[in-house]
Amino acid sequence: MCPLFDLTVKITKRTLRITMTDQTLSKHRHISFTAHYTGYIWYQMGISHPLLATSKGKTLAMIAHPIESWGEKHVGGSMRTTLKERHTMLDDRLKQLIGQYPDLQILEIAAGLSPRGWWFREHYPQIDYRELDLPDMAKTKQTALKQINPDSPVVLSVDLFTEDFKNAFAVFDPQRPLVVISEGLINYFDKALLSQLIQSIADYGKDFQSLYYLTDLYPEPVKNKLAKVIWGSSKLLKVLSRSAFGFHFIDPAEVQSFIQNAGFTQVQVVQPSIYFHQENADLDPEQHHGDLVWMIEAKR
Ligand SMILES: C[S@@+](CC[C@H](N)C(=O)[O-])C[C@H]1O[C@@H](n2cnc3c(N)ncnc32)[C@H](O)[C@@H]1O
């Protein structure tokens, strides 16, 4: 049999197994309304496709708009400001990694309605970019992507806290480098579960030629005028999303040792106040400079 055909059959079988089995789901699923909200914000920012913007997202964005605008005017920031920062930092780093590894493979977990997979597949057709989410969201995303481009790959329907997650890694070629990326995900889990997730990524990806994990993370909102409002909103989000949403880290060193203990060797914390402001290049990267969101890069 032609090796390429054989590989395609194997991958298709695996994909089908992941997407079509009666899936067991964990109890660690927070409801996905936030993905509709962020999906609509990406569209409003002009970086997404209209088919990835839902009416649910539009309603949520309309409800949040006055509070967001108030925050931007009076305290110099809002939730959507942090969305822009985290999305830009993650995209920039991904582009650099593609420059470094032209045969890069990317697995975006909890992709929601993010345009990233669509955009990178359009602009870098040589890379293998797959997306993953819980069954309902995977189906919604899949329907939209197929309308945009019928050749879009299947969105993997996987709960990250089940065996299916391990199978998702089998879709890729271990001879090539792999980046696992998540955005707007990890604050929804408590620390024990977060450690389990990062250990799974380090473990399932250990045989790849290189393994990176890129993510955003909301640290404890210290030194920020919005801190009290943010603590209050986080409690509301915890209830509404039926999750363990919280802030787990107060300084970069804590994040570094936590991720190293979960199986990665190099961990870098990137803070917007340094990343986007050359004049702050001298700031100590080990200190929390008051940003609401950070980008984390881990390498195994
Ligand atoms: C806040 S949304 C972020 C979506 C997208 N990354 C973005 O930034 O626009 C979180 C996503 O995590 C997904 N999710 C939650 N629990 C999950 C689990 N246990 N396994 C897989 N995905 C999960 C939700 O379905 C949702 O799409």
The ligand as an SDF file (V2000), in Angstrom:
LIG
                    3D

 27 29  0  0  0  0  0  0  0  0999 V2000
  -13.2680   30.8510   27.3600 C   0  0  0  0  0  0  0  0  0  0  0  0
  -13.4700   29.7180   26.0450 S   0  0  0  0  0  0  0  0  0  0  0  0
  -12.0400   30.1550   25.0910 C   0  0  0  0  0  0  0  0  0  0  0  0
  -12.2060   29.8400   23.6370 C   0  0  0  0  0  0  0  0  0  0  0  0
  -11.0650   30.3070   22.7380 C   0  0  0  0  0  0  0  0  0  0  0  0
   -9.8190   29.6770   23.0960 N   0  0  0  0  0  0  0  0  0  0  0  0
  -10.9160   31.8080   22.7490 C   0  0  0  0  0  0  0  0  0  0  0  0
   -9.9400   32.3200   23.3280 O   0  0  0  0  0  0  0  0  0  0  0  0
  -11.7640   32.4920   22.1410 O   0  0  0  0  0  0  0  0  0  0  0  0
  -12.9970   28.1680   26.7730 C   0  0  0  0  0  0  0  0  0  0  0  0
  -13.1980   26.9510   25.8850 C   0  0  0  0  0  0  0  0  0  0  0  0
  -12.7920   25.7920   26.6580 O   0  0  0  0  0  0  0  0  0  0  0  0
  -13.6130   24.6940   26.2910 C   0  0  0  0  0  0  0  0  0  0  0  0
  -13.5300   23.6670   27.3690 N   0  0  0  0  0  0  0  0  0  0  0  0
  -13.9480   23.7710   28.6370 C   0  0  0  0  0  0  0  0  0  0  0  0
  -13.7210   22.6390   29.3350 N   0  0  0  0  0  0  0  0  0  0  0  0
  -13.1290   21.7810   28.4540 C   0  0  0  0  0  0  0  0  0  0  0  0
  -12.6850   20.4240   28.5620 C   0  0  0  0  0  0  0  0  0  0  0  0
  -12.7850   19.7400   29.7000 N   0  0  0  0  0  0  0  0  0  0  0  0
  -12.1510   19.8500   27.4500 N   0  0  0  0  0  0  0  0  0  0  0  0
  -12.0610   20.5430   26.2810 C   0  0  0  0  0  0  0  0  0  0  0  0
  -12.4510   21.8360   26.1220 N   0  0  0  0  0  0  0  0  0  0  0  0
  -12.9990   22.4390   27.2020 C   0  0  0  0  0  0  0  0  0  0  0  0
  -14.9890   25.3270   26.1500 C   0  0  0  0  0  0  0  0  0  0  0  0
  -15.8620   24.5260   25.3820 O   0  0  0  0  0  0  0  0  0  0  0  0
  -14.6400   26.6750   25.4690 C   0  0  0  0  0  0  0  0  0  0  0  0
  -14.7180   26.5890   24.0730 O   0  0  0  0  0  0  0  0  0  0  0  0
  1  2  1  0
  2  3  1  0
  2 10  1  0
  3  4  1  0
  4  5  1  0
  5  6  1  0
  5  7  1  0
  7  8  2  0
  7  9  1  0
 10 11  1  0
 11 12  1  0
 11 26  1  0
 12 13  1  0
 13 14  1  0
 13 24  1  0
 14 15  1  0
 14 23  1  0
 15 16  2  0
 16 17  1  0
 17 18  1  0
 17 23  2  0
 18 19  1  0
 18 20  2  0
 20 21  1  0
 21 22  2  0
 22 23  1  0
 24 25  1  0
 24 26  1  0
 26 27  1  0
M  CHG  2   2   1   9  -1
M  END
$$$$
